């Protein structure tokens, strides 16, 4: 016979799983968390000292009213409140556990063995089927949604590493063609940084979109899809290293004409490469970008092997053989490297957003740039000067890593010609002073 679930709360409507005040507080907290990760929050004005610019009141404009509300929400999102909010969510989750509906039992069959005159007779006993009323189904569904909402809010308060996957639409208000790009940040896997869109990527993307890179300025300024260039090779070839979720590289592909060379996005981790392909499909950029696996260690190993070969060749006694071998090595240094990497010394622009964040990265990045950035230039104009554009935050714990980068870039003959600094936010939370560097070869000055 069917058995109905009977609990003390089945007569309560689904909307009353939690008190109205608790539901309102949960909704307000969710809105604050959403704003914390939003582009509006990241774009919230900062002065020259990194302090938040207050929005002036007294305007009748709806837009200004929205800005004021956003600014007020930002002030309320002080991270000092997070422990208080977390404890409230923990208590709320405990209350939800107390009023949880009975767990659904799956139908099961079990056999009972009976002996009768020395023989076994199997009997199948079937448990009664649980039947829920419409009100009970609504309650169970509402309870499950609330548990998920509270759990998600707790995860977000634990930081980006625990908050799970997030998909955001980034908008560039460029004139006359504003553009949007949708980027999916998957859940962190083993803490790998390639699964997060860093503040450096967004800042560098904004500069690309607004034509602040001299190598891209002529093309971004006239980004018409109806004007056909007479020479496709006039457009710069672009490589992004350590692409991660791909915001910077995809933005570059959107602000270069469709007939320009494909923008190459690169990373080494298979899961990161999968994310790049997913974001590429989301934005329908398959014909504008080329996604490649690029392991910086392979590049450095190739360079060191070439250097060893040169040293061995210089030590040979046969001068003719030595000369032939040196010529052969010179040609090899300009060829393609292993794992189908981009052609050596073929890129006009190399992009890097927060790619130097650990010891050892500085040497690797410097050699990757030296390997793939063009050595020749077409004219003395800055737009024809091959460059490596690097954006990174000033972190007190990483000053030695940046000093190591300066050492290797100088040793390989690169000079920073920009030295630009600006304040920005990391996921709408921590404010950093970001450095934008434009490295060019010393002989191009």
C-alpha positions as CSV (number, residue, x, y, z in Angstrom):
1,X,0.0,0.0,0.0
2,X,1.4,3.4,-0.8
3,X,2.8,5.3,2.2
4,X,2.5,9.1,2.4
5,X,5.4,11.1,3.9
6,X,4.2,12.7,7.1
7,X,6.3,15.4,8.8
8,X,5.5,18.3,11.1
9,X,6.2,20.8,8.3
10,X,4.3,19.4,5.4
11,X,1.5,21.8,5.9
12,X,3.9,24.8,5.5
13,X,4.0,26.3,2.1
14,X,7.3,26.1,0.2
15,X,7.9,29.9,0.5
16,X,7.9,29.5,4.3
17,X,10.9,27.1,4.6
18,X,12.8,30.1,6.1
19,X,11.4,33.2,7.7
20,X,10.8,36.2,5.4
21,X,13.6,38.2,7.2
22,X,16.1,35.4,6.6
23,X,15.1,35.2,2.9
24,X,15.6,38.9,2.5
25,X,19.0,38.8,4.1
26,X,20.1,35.9,1.9
27,X,18.9,37.8,-1.2
28,X,20.8,40.9,-0.1
29,X,23.9,38.9,0.5
30,X,23.7,37.3,-2.9
31,X,23.4,40.6,-4.6
32,X,26.4,41.9,-2.8
33,X,28.4,38.8,-3.8
34,X,27.3,39.2,-7.4
35,X,28.3,42.9,-7.4
36,X,31.7,42.0,-5.8
37,X,32.6,39.9,-8.9
38,X,30.9,42.2,-11.4
39,X,32.6,44.3,-14.0
40,X,30.8,47.4,-12.6
41,X,32.6,46.8,-9.3
42,X,36.0,46.2,-11.0
43,X,35.5,49.5,-12.9
44,X,34.5,51.4,-9.8
45,X,36.6,54.6,-9.9
46,X,39.9,54.8,-8.0
47,X,42.0,58.0,-7.5
48,X,45.7,58.3,-7.9
49,X,46.3,56.8,-4.5
50,X,44.1,53.8,-5.1
51,X,41.2,55.1,-2.9
52,X,37.7,54.6,-4.1
53,X,36.1,57.7,-5.6
54,X,32.8,58.6,-4.0
55,X,29.8,59.2,-6.3
56,X,28.3,62.7,-5.8
57,X,24.6,62.8,-4.9
58,X,22.0,65.3,-6.0
59,X,21.5,64.1,-9.6
60,X,18.1,63.2,-11.1
61,X,19.7,60.8,-13.6
62,X,18.7,57.2,-13.2
63,X,22.2,56.1,-14.2
64,X,23.7,58.2,-11.5
65,X,21.2,56.8,-9.0
66,X,22.4,53.3,-10.0
67,X,26.0,54.4,-9.6
68,X,25.3,55.7,-6.1
69,X,23.6,52.4,-5.1
70,X,26.5,50.5,-6.5
71,X,28.9,52.6,-4.6
72,X,26.9,52.1,-1.4
73,X,26.8,48.4,-2.0
74,X,30.6,48.4,-2.5
75,X,31.1,50.1,0.9
76,X,28.9,47.5,2.6
77,X,31.0,44.8,1.0
78,X,33.9,45.3,3.4
79,X,35.6,41.9,3.7
80,X,35.7,42.5,7.5
81,X,32.0,41.5,7.4
82,X,32.6,38.2,5.8
83,X,33.2,36.2,9.0
84,X,29.9,37.6,10.4
85,X,28.0,36.7,7.3
86,X,29.6,33.3,7.1
87,X,28.5,32.5,10.7
88,X,24.9,33.5,9.9
89,X,24.9,31.3,6.8
90,X,26.3,28.4,8.9
91,X,23.4,28.8,11.4
92,X,20.9,29.1,8.6
93,X,22.2,25.9,7.0
94,X,21.8,24.2,10.4
95,X,18.2,25.3,10.6
96,X,17.6,24.0,7.1
97,X,19.0,20.7,8.2
98,X,16.6,20.6,11.1
99,X,13.6,21.1,8.9
100,X,14.8,18.9,6.1
101,X,12.2,16.5,4.5
102,X,12.8,12.8,4.9
103,X,15.2,11.3,2.4
104,X,13.7,9.6,-0.5
105,X,14.2,5.8,-0.3
106,X,14.9,4.0,-3.6
107,X,12.8,0.9,-4.4
108,X,14.7,-2.2,-3.4
109,X,14.2,-5.8,-3.5
110,X,15.5,-8.3,-1.0
111,X,15.3,-12.0,-0.9
112,X,14.2,-14.0,2.1
113,X,15.3,-17.6,2.3
114,X,13.1,-20.0,4.0
115,X,13.7,-23.7,4.4
116,X,10.7,-26.1,4.0
117,X,11.4,-29.8,4.1
118,X,15.1,-29.3,3.2
119,X,14.4,-27.0,0.2
120,X,15.0,-23.2,-0.3
121,X,12.1,-21.1,-1.3
122,X,12.9,-17.5,-2.3
123,X,10.4,-14.8,-1.6
124,X,10.7,-11.2,-2.9
125,X,9.6,-8.6,-0.5
126,X,8.9,-5.2,-2.0
127,X,9.0,-2.0,0.1
128,X,6.0,0.3,-0.1
129,X,6.3,3.1,-2.6
130,X,6.6,6.6,-1.2
131,X,4.0,9.0,-2.6
132,X,4.3,12.8,-2.0
133,X,1.5,15.3,-2.2
134,X,1.9,18.4,-4.3
135,X,2.6,20.5,-1.2
136,X,5.3,18.1,-0.1
137,X,7.0,18.2,-3.5
138,X,7.0,22.0,-3.4
139,X,8.5,22.0,0.0
140,X,11.2,19.5,-0.9
141,X,12.1,21.5,-4.0
142,X,12.1,24.8,-2.2
143,X,14.2,23.4,0.6
144,X,16.8,22.0,-1.9
145,X,17.1,25.3,-3.7
146,X,17.7,27.1,-0.4
147,X,20.4,24.7,0.7
148,X,22.1,25.2,-2.6
149,X,21.9,29.0,-2.3
150,X,23.2,29.1,1.2
151,X,26.0,26.7,0.4
152,X,27.0,28.8,-2.7
153,X,27.1,32.0,-0.7
154,X,29.3,30.3,1.9
155,X,31.7,29.1,-0.8
156,X,31.9,32.6,-2.3
157,X,32.8,34.1,1.1
158,X,35.6,31.6,1.3
159,X,37.3,33.2,-1.7
160,X,37.5,32.7,-5.4
161,X,39.3,29.3,-5.0
162,X,36.2,27.8,-3.3
163,X,33.5,29.7,-5.2
164,X,33.2,27.3,-8.1
165,X,32.7,28.1,-11.8
166,X,31.5,31.5,-12.9
167,X,30.6,32.9,-16.3
168,X,30.9,36.7,-16.9
169,X,30.2,39.0,-19.8
170,X,32.9,41.6,-20.2
171,X,31.8,44.8,-22.0
172,X,34.1,47.2,-23.8
173,X,32.3,50.5,-24.5
174,X,34.3,51.5,-27.5
175,X,33.0,53.9,-30.2
176,X,31.4,53.3,-32.6
177,X,31.4,49.6,-32.1
178,X,31.0,48.5,-28.5
179,X,31.8,44.8,-28.0
180,X,31.1,42.1,-25.5
181,X,32.9,38.9,-24.7
182,X,31.7,36.0,-22.5
183,X,34.4,34.3,-20.4
184,X,33.8,31.1,-18.4
185,X,36.1,30.6,-15.4
186,X,35.8,27.0,-14.3
187,X,36.3,25.7,-10.8
188,X,39.8,25.7,-9.6
189,X,41.6,22.4,-10.1
190,X,44.5,21.9,-7.8
191,X,44.8,25.7,-7.4
192,X,46.0,26.2,-10.9
193,X,46.0,29.9,-11.8
194,X,45.0,29.2,-15.4
195,X,41.4,28.8,-14.3
196,X,40.8,32.4,-13.2
197,X,40.5,35.6,-15.1
198,X,43.0,38.0,-13.3
199,X,42.6,41.7,-13.0
200,X,45.7,42.1,-15.2
201,X,43.9,40.4,-18.1
202,X,41.0,42.8,-17.9
203,X,43.2,45.9,-17.7
204,X,45.3,44.9,-20.6
205,X,42.2,44.0,-22.6
206,X,40.8,47.5,-22.0
207,X,43.9,49.1,-23.3
208,X,43.7,46.8,-26.4
209,X,40.1,47.7,-27.0
210,X,40.7,51.4,-26.7
211,X,43.7,51.4,-29.1
212,X,46.4,52.2,-26.5
213,X,48.9,49.7,-28.0
214,X,50.8,51.5,-30.7
215,X,51.2,48.3,-32.7
216,X,47.4,47.9,-32.8
217,X,46.3,51.6,-32.8
218,X,45.8,52.0,-36.6
219,X,43.7,48.9,-36.8
220,X,41.6,49.4,-33.7
221,X,40.8,53.0,-34.6
222,X,39.3,51.8,-37.9
223,X,37.9,48.4,-37.0
224,X,35.5,48.2,-40.0
225,X,34.6,44.9,-41.4
226,X,33.9,46.3,-44.9
227,X,37.3,47.7,-45.7
228,X,39.6,45.2,-47.2
229,X,43.4,45.7,-46.8
230,X,45.6,45.4,-49.8
231,X,48.1,43.3,-47.9
232,X,47.2,40.9,-45.2
233,X,50.8,40.8,-43.9
234,X,50.5,44.5,-43.0
235,X,48.6,43.5,-39.9
236,X,50.6,42.5,-36.8
237,X,50.9,38.9,-35.8
238,X,49.9,38.5,-32.1
239,X,50.8,35.8,-29.6
240,X,49.5,35.6,-26.1
241,X,51.5,33.5,-23.6
242,X,49.9,32.0,-20.5
243,X,46.4,32.7,-21.9
244,X,44.5,31.1,-19.0
245,X,40.8,31.8,-19.7
246,X,41.8,33.8,-22.8
247,X,40.2,37.2,-22.1
248,X,43.2,39.2,-23.4
249,X,43.8,37.1,-26.5
250,X,40.2,36.9,-27.5
251,X,39.8,40.7,-27.0
252,X,42.8,41.2,-29.3
253,X,41.1,39.0,-32.0
254,X,37.9,41.0,-31.7
255,X,39.6,44.3,-32.3
256,X,41.7,43.3,-35.3
257,X,40.1,42.9,-38.7
258,X,38.8,39.4,-39.6
259,X,41.2,39.1,-42.5
260,X,44.2,39.8,-40.3
261,X,46.5,36.9,-39.2
262,X,44.9,34.7,-36.5
263,X,45.7,35.6,-32.9
264,X,47.6,32.8,-31.3
265,X,46.5,31.9,-27.7
266,X,48.8,29.5,-25.8
267,X,49.1,27.7,-22.5
268,X,50.5,24.3,-21.4
269,X,47.9,22.7,-19.1
270,X,45.4,20.4,-21.0
271,X,42.5,21.6,-18.8
272,X,43.3,25.2,-19.5
273,X,43.5,24.5,-23.2
274,X,40.0,23.0,-23.0
275,X,38.7,26.1,-21.3
276,X,40.2,28.2,-24.1
277,X,38.4,26.1,-26.7
278,X,35.2,26.4,-24.7
279,X,35.4,30.2,-24.5
280,X,36.4,30.3,-28.2
281,X,33.2,28.5,-29.1
282,X,31.1,30.7,-26.7
283,X,32.2,33.8,-28.7
284,X,32.3,32.2,-32.1
285,X,35.9,33.1,-32.7
286,X,37.1,29.8,-34.2
287,X,38.1,31.6,-37.4
288,X,39.9,34.4,-35.6
289,X,42.2,32.6,-33.2
290,X,44.6,29.7,-33.1
291,X,44.9,27.8,-29.8
292,X,48.3,26.1,-29.3
293,X,50.0,24.2,-26.5
294,X,53.2,26.0,-25.5
295,X,55.4,24.8,-22.6
296,X,57.9,27.5,-21.7
297,X,60.3,24.8,-20.4
298,X,60.5,23.3,-23.8
299,X,61.5,26.6,-25.3
300,X,64.2,27.2,-22.6
301,X,65.5,23.6,-23.1
302,X,65.8,24.2,-26.9
303,X,67.7,27.4,-26.3
304,X,70.1,25.8,-23.9
305,X,70.7,22.8,-26.2
306,X,71.5,25.2,-29.0
307,X,74.0,27.1,-26.8
308,X,75.6,23.8,-25.9
309,X,75.9,22.8,-29.6
310,X,77.5,26.2,-30.3
311,X,80.1,25.7,-27.5
312,X,80.9,22.2,-28.9
313,X,81.2,23.5,-32.4
314,X,83.6,26.3,-31.3
315,X,85.8,23.7,-29.7
316,X,86.3,21.6,-32.8
317,X,89.7,21.7,-34.5
318,X,88.5,21.6,-38.1
319,X,87.8,25.3,-39.0
320,X,85.8,24.4,-42.1
321,X,83.6,22.0,-40.2
322,X,83.3,24.5,-37.5
323,X,82.1,27.2,-39.9
324,X,79.6,24.9,-41.6
325,X,78.2,23.8,-38.2
326,X,77.8,27.4,-37.0
327,X,75.8,28.3,-40.1
328,X,73.6,25.3,-39.7
329,X,72.9,26.3,-36.1
330,X,72.0,29.8,-37.0
331,X,69.4,28.6,-39.4
332,X,68.0,26.2,-36.8
333,X,67.6,29.0,-34.2
334,X,65.2,30.7,-36.5
335,X,63.1,27.7,-37.2
336,X,60.1,26.2,-35.4
337,X,60.6,24.6,-32.1
338,X,59.2,21.4,-30.7
339,X,55.5,20.6,-30.0
340,X,54.3,22.6,-33.0
341,X,55.1,25.9,-31.3
342,X,54.8,29.2,-33.2
343,X,57.5,30.0,-35.7
344,X,60.6,31.6,-34.1
345,X,61.0,35.4,-34.3
346,X,57.7,35.7,-36.2
347,X,55.5,37.8,-33.8
348,X,54.9,41.5,-33.9
349,X,53.2,41.6,-30.5
350,X,53.4,39.2,-27.5
351,X,50.8,39.7,-24.8
352,X,51.2,38.5,-21.2
353,X,48.8,39.2,-18.3
354,X,50.2,38.2,-14.9
355,X,52.4,35.5,-16.3
356,X,55.4,36.2,-13.9
357,X,54.1,35.1,-10.5
358,X,56.6,32.4,-9.3
359,X,60.3,31.8,-9.0
360,X,61.7,30.5,-12.3
361,X,59.0,32.2,-14.4
362,X,61.1,35.2,-15.1
363,X,63.8,33.3,-16.9
364,X,61.3,31.2,-18.8
365,X,59.2,34.2,-19.9
366,X,62.2,36.2,-21.0
367,X,63.5,33.4,-23.2
368,X,60.0,32.8,-24.7
369,X,59.8,36.4,-25.7
370,X,63.3,36.4,-27.1
371,X,62.5,33.3,-29.1
372,X,59.2,34.4,-30.7
373,X,59.4,38.3,-31.0
374,X,60.6,39.6,-34.3
375,X,64.1,41.0,-34.6
376,X,63.6,43.1,-37.6
377,X,61.4,46.2,-37.8
378,X,59.8,47.8,-40.9
379,X,60.3,51.4,-40.0
380,X,61.3,53.7,-37.1
381,X,57.6,54.4,-36.2
382,X,56.6,53.0,-32.8
383,X,53.7,51.1,-34.4
384,X,56.2,49.1,-36.4
385,X,58.4,48.2,-33.4
386,X,57.8,44.6,-32.2
387,X,56.9,44.6,-28.5
388,X,56.1,42.4,-25.5
389,X,53.2,44.0,-23.5
390,X,53.1,42.7,-19.9
391,X,50.6,43.6,-17.2
392,X,51.0,42.6,-13.6
393,X,50.1,43.8,-10.1
394,X,52.7,44.9,-7.6
395,X,52.5,42.3,-4.8
396,X,54.9,42.8,-1.8
397,X,55.5,39.0,-1.8
398,X,56.6,39.0,-5.5
399,X,59.1,41.9,-5.7
400,X,62.0,39.5,-6.0
401,X,60.3,37.7,-8.9
402,X,59.9,41.0,-10.8
403,X,63.5,41.9,-10.0
404,X,64.5,38.6,-11.6
405,X,62.4,39.4,-14.6
406,X,64.2,42.8,-15.0
407,X,67.5,41.0,-14.9
408,X,66.7,38.5,-17.6
409,X,65.0,41.0,-19.9
410,X,68.0,43.3,-19.7
411,X,70.4,40.4,-20.2
412,X,68.6,39.4,-23.4
413,X,68.6,42.9,-24.7
414,X,65.1,44.3,-23.9
415,X,64.1,47.7,-22.6
416,X,60.8,48.9,-21.1
417,X,59.7,52.0,-23.0
418,X,56.3,52.5,-21.3
419,X,56.7,52.3,-17.5
420,X,52.9,52.9,-17.0
421,X,51.2,52.3,-13.6
422,X,47.5,52.3,-12.7
423,X,45.3,51.1,-9.9
424,X,42.8,48.3,-10.4
425,X,40.9,45.6,-8.6
426,X,41.3,41.9,-8.4
427,X,37.8,40.4,-8.8
428,X,36.3,43.6,-7.4
429,X,37.9,43.1,-4.0
430,X,41.6,43.8,-3.4
431,X,43.1,47.0,-4.9
432,X,46.5,46.6,-6.6
433,X,48.9,49.0,-8.3
434,X,49.4,47.5,-11.7
435,X,52.4,47.9,-14.0
436,X,52.1,47.9,-17.7
437,X,55.4,47.3,-19.4
438,X,56.2,47.5,-23.1
439,X,59.4,45.7,-23.8
440,X,61.2,46.3,-27.1
441,X,64.6,45.1,-28.3
442,X,67.4,47.6,-27.4
443,X,68.5,47.9,-31.0
444,X,65.1,49.2,-32.0
445,X,65.4,52.3,-29.9
